Amino acid sequence: MAGRLVIRAEWDEEAKVWIATSEDLPGLVTEAATVEQLIERAKAVIPELLEANGIAWDSSTPIHIMADRVEKFEATH
């Protein structure tokens, strides 16, 4: 794999978990209560998914985790 691996982490407000997916790595879908836990879970399944997808991996290839969470608040004035 050349370049980088991008993992998108999105907050699911209803389920109260972070969900990771990646357009660069088909089949990557995992969830966890925190971003840190999500990263560990993703790192645990990445090698298997790389092999299953026939993707060559260079250990120097960076993994970018892009987290996105939207919050609402009410003005107090």
KAMOHU-V371237 format. One line per field, one symbol per residue. ss: DSSP state (2 for helix, 1 for strand, 0 for the rest). phi: phi as a letter, one per 20 degrees, with the letter a starting at -180 (. if undefined). psi: psi as a letter, one per 30 degrees, with the letter a starting at -180 (. if undefined). A space follows every 10 residues. Layout:
# KAMOHU-V371237
ss = ???
phi = ???
psi = ???
This chain:
# KAMOHU-V371237
ss = 0001111111 1100001111 1000000011 1100222222 2222222222 2200000000 0111111100 0000000
phi = .enbdddddc edffembecd bbfecgnfbb bafcffffff ffffeggffg ffemefcdfe ffddddecbd ddbdfdd
psi = klclkkkkkk kjeefhlkkk lkffikfjjl llfleeeeee eefefeeeee eeghkkkkff kkkkjjkkkk lllkkg.
